[in-house]
């Protein structure tokens, strides 16, 4: 099934991808990469602090345009996209992000 992400995207979280001077909304699944201490994600990082934790993001195949730096907003949290790749013959994108202080413009 080539469009499997479309079939499951309703279960993901709404995100805003800020890249190349544009902001666009889509849906994604976000999961911490370090699952050894999941309870530490229950405590927010103080304002202005970058905690450096890394996260996996799975999203639509057209979520990132490849045009430079990207910041992802999900609710009150911001992430910096470190790298991404289209997977499954172009059915979706998977990427690695880290927590970031500030919003799209920070």
Secondary structure by P-SEA (a helix, b strand, c coil): cccccccccccbbbbbbbcccbbbbbbbbbbbcccccccccccccccccccbbbbbbbbcccccccccbbbbbcccbbbbbcccccccccccccbbbbbbcccccc
